[in-house]
Amino acid sequence: MNYKNFTRGLTISVATAMLAMGGASIAQAEVPSWCGPKQATLALLDGYGGNSWRQVTTASGKQTVELCPSITKYEYADGQGDTQKAISDIKGMAAKGIDALVVFGDAGPAVLPAITSVFKAGKVIVPYRVNVGGKEGENYSKFIGSSFENDGKTWGNWIKSILPNGGNVLFLSGPAGNSQGLDELKGLKSVLGPEYVFVNPEPFAVTNWDPALTQKVLTAEIAKNEKIDVIVSDFGPSLVGALPAFTKQGKSIPALATSDGNSLGCFWQDNQAANPDFKLFTVATGNDNVRLAVQWAVALATGGELPKEEIFSAPAYEDSVAGKPNPVQCRKDLPGAIYMSSALSPEDQAKAVGQ
């Protein structure tokens, strides 16, 4: 996916039509091609919506829905990390007559029976980002994934550029067995040869993407491993509170290949000079994955043109070494809990996270 074209396609261009009679003007929003003429209602459902990444993602999804005037009602539900509530939310939205559902299925295959029942009831349902199992056309309308394996390859190629002779790699991911981390590892290992040694427990050190657990895990890994040359993490901001553990043990913070976040960019700017090994490379954190899922759900529900993309591809975002495509980003005037790679404006993100 061309990320710049993708984000440009999300903006509303306003055309002013001059009426011949009376000289009045009407501001008419351009309707995107994926928004068809049939009216429909849509709901966005999270398995867990309680962190800033989800808040920004939810706001991004709502913004995308608002581009289509054919969507007459929008609703949101947060499963709050409770699988049974997430299942109930999916069934409940369908029962109350919502036409299209976009689902972040955090619980994976556990929510597939609910998704399948909604699909078989004739609703449009689009799970995205998390693999819930099943098959398109049998269990749901469309699955919109993310190219996590490609993220791993992107990180791996950068690691080779800064450590051409190999080194010790510490890979951190979320819950045990999560498909995102497994796909990223596959991408990493397709690029990195045996001279790159993964020092973490197989397949990755489990952090649940939780900052407190990340700090505990990283502290233990520093104590266990005499040398860590590069850390790979699929949620960079969760590391901000943990990285000072290196300096406490008299070591430089090592290179980091991860996803972007304002708190991380500002931490790098504040600490890079005192940590000569602290190079930083990020891919876009992927809030805009929801936009593609919403576009598909709207198109299917309203009779719009189906999007060309089926998988969201997160581009490389920051590189402290090459400075391309961007140098490390930091907005100290805005909350740390925002993501500069998101198509949602930083100011709107600040509102979404309540700061």
N, C-alpha and C positions, 0 to 999 in steps of 0.2 A: 504494500500500500504506500502511495505517495502521501506522507503525513501532512505536508503543506497543503496539497490539494484537498485532502480530507478535511482539514480544519477550515479552509476557505469555504468549502461547501456547506459548512454549518452556519455561516453568518447569514443574516437576513439582509438582502439588498432591497432598498426601498425605492420604488419608482413612483414619480408624481405624475398623475394623469390630469391634464387640464381639461375641464369641461367647457365646451363651447358656450353653453348658456350660463350667464351669470359670472363667468370667470373664476368659479370656485376650483379648488384643487383637492384631490383625494390622494392620500398616501396609501399605496397598495403594496403589501408585502409580497415578494416573489415566493410562490409556493414550490418547495423542492420536489423533484421528480418522484421521490419515493412516497410522497403524500398523495394518495388517490382521492377520488370524489366521494366515495362511500363513507358515511359517518360511522364512527366507532368509539369505544371507550378502551382505556389502557391502564394497566397497573404495573408498577415496578416493585418487585419483591426481593428483599435481601434476606439471606440466611442469618447474617450478622451485620448490623449497620452502625455499630457503636464506636467507630474510630474516625479520624479525620479523613483517611483515604476513602472510606465509604461515604462520608458526608459530601465530599467533593464529587465523587462518582454519582451519587444520587442527584445532586444539583445539575450535573452535566446531562444526565438522562432526562430530567424534567425540562431543561432548556431545549433539548432536541425535540421532545414531544411538542413543545410550544410553537415549533416551526410549522406544524401541520394543523390548519384550521379544521380539518375533518375529525380530529380527535376532540370529542365534546366533553369528555370527563377524564381526569387523571387521578389515580390513587397510588398510595405507597404503603407498604407494610414491612416492618422489621422483625425478623424471626428471633432477634436478641440472643443468637447462639443456641437456641433451644430447637432441636430437630422437630419435635412434635408441634411446636408453635409454627415453624416454617411450613410444615405439611398442612396444618390447619389454615394458615394464611392463603396458601395456593388454592385449596379447595373452597375456602370462603369467598375469595374474589370471584371465582367462577360461578359460585352459587348465587351471588348477588347480581350477576348479569354482565360482568366485565367481559369485553369481547377479546382482548389481547393481553397476554401476560408475559412480562420479561422477568426471568428468574435467575438470580445469582444463587445457585444451589450449593451453598457451603458444605452441606452434609453429604454431597456426592450422591451415589446410587440410593441412599436412604430416602431421597425425595422423589425418585423415579416413579414409583407407583402413583403418587399424587399427580405428578406431571402427566403421566400416561392417561389417567382417568379424565383429566381436564381436556387433553387432546382428543380423546375418543368421544367426548361430549360435544365436539365441534368447535372448540375454542382455538384461537391462535396462541401458541405458547412457545416461547423462545428462551431456553436456558443458554447462559453464556459464561465464558471464562473457566468455570469449574466443570470437569467431565462428570456427568451424572449417569453415564452408561446409556444403554438403549440405542435406538436407531431413528434417524430422521424419517418422517413419514409413517412411522409405526408408534413411536412414543411421544414425539413432539414435532412441531412444525419445522423448526430449524435450530441447529446448534451453532452458535457463534463463538469460536475458540480464539485463543491468542497464541502467537508463535513463540511459546516458551523455549522450545528447542533452538529456535533462531537466536533468542537472547543468549543462551548458553554459548552458541558459536561466536556471537559478537564479543562476549566477554573473553572467550578463549583466545580469539585472535588478538585482542588488546593485550592480554597477559603475555602472549608470545612476543609481542612487540617490545615490551618493557623487560621481559625476562627470557631472552632468546635461548639461554642455556639451561632452562628449567628452574624449578624451585618447589618450595612447599606451599600447598594450596589448602586453605581452610574454607570449606563450603558450608554455609548456613542457609537453612530454609525453614518453612513453617511447620505445621503438624506432621507427625510421622506418617510417611507413605503418601503425602499429598502429591497429586499428579503434576502440579506445576514444578516442584523441585525435581522430580524424577525426569521430566522432560528437559529441564535446564541442564541436569547432569549429563544426560545423553548428548546434548549439544556440546557441552564442555569437553567431554571425552572423545568426541569425534574430531576435535581440533588439537587437543593437548596429548602429546605422546608420553611414554613412560618416564621421561625425565622430569615430568611434573607429578609430584607425589601428593595425593590427597591425604592429609593428616587427620581428618575428621572421622568419626564413626561412619560406617557405610549405612545408607547411601549419602547422608548428610547429617550435620549436627542439628538437632530438633530445637527450634526456638518458639514455635507457635506464633511467630511474628509479634511476639510480646516483648516490649523493651526490657522489662524486669528479668524475664527468663533469658533474654539475649545477653544481658550483662553477666548473669550467673554462668551461662554456657561459655561465653568468651573468656571470662576470668579463668575458668577451669582449663580451657584449651591453651591459654598462654602459659599456665603453670606446667602443663603436660608436655608442651612442645618447645624445645629450645629455640627454634627458629620458625617463624611463619612469614613467608615472603609476600603473600597476597591473600586477602579475604574476598570471597565471593558471597554475596548475599542478595536475595531477591526482594528485600525490603530495607533499603538503605537507611531511612530515618530511624529505624528501631536500633541502629548501632550507635547513635550519637551519645547516649548515656553510658555505653559500654567501652568505647574506644579509649577513654582516659586510663583504662586498666593497663594499657601498655606502658604509659609514662610512669605509672605508679610502680611498675616493676623495672624501671630504668631502661625501657626499650622504645625505639621509635615506632610510631604507628605505621604499619605496613601499607602497601598499595591496596586499593579497594576497588573492586568491580561490582557494581550494584545498580539499583534504580534510584532515580532522583528524588529530592525533597528539599525544600527551602532550609529546613533545620540542618540538613547534612551539608549543603553548600556553604552555609554561614559557618558551620563548625570547621570545615576545611580551610576557609579563608582565615579563620582565627588561629588555627593550629598548625598549618602547613610549614611555616618558617621554623618552628621548633622541632619538626619531625621530618627530616630530609627524605625519608623513604615513603612518605604519605602522598602517593599519587592517587588521583581519583578519576574513575571513568563510570559514566552512568548511561543506562537506557531510559527512555521515557517510562514513567511508572505505570501507565496504562489506564488511567481514569477514563479515557475516551473509548475504551472497549465497549462501554455501555451504549455509546452513541450508535455504533454499528448495529448492535442488537436491537435497539429501539427502532432504527430505520427499517430493519427487516420486519419487525413485528407490525409496524405501521403500514408498510407496503402490503403485507399479506392481508391485513385487516381492512384496508381502505381501497384496495385495488390499485395501488401505486406501482411504479416501476421498481423492480427488485434491484437492490444495490449490486454492484459488480463484485465487491469484496465479500468473502465469507469468513475470513480469518483476520483478526486485528493484528497488525504488525507494529510492534513498538520500535521506533527508530533509535539509533544512538543519539544521545543528547548532549552530554558534557565530557570533555577530555582535558584534564589539567596539563597534560603533556603536549598534545598537538594543538589544543585550543579549538578543535573542529569536531563536530559542527558548532559547538559553543564552548567558551571557557566556563569555568565553574560559576554557577549563578547563585546570587544571594540578595534577598530583599529584607534588610533588617528592619525596615519600616512596617513590615507585614508579619503575620504569625509564622512561626516555624512550621506549623502543621499544614502547609500548602505545598503544591507541586507545580513548579514553574513550567514543566512540560505540558501541562493540561491546556486544552483549548479554552477552558473556562478562565476568564480573566482573573488575575491575582486578587483584585478587589472583591469580585464575586465569590471567590473561594474563601476569603476572609469572612464574608457574611455567612457562607455555608457552614463554616466550623465555629460560628458564634463568637468571633473575635473582631 
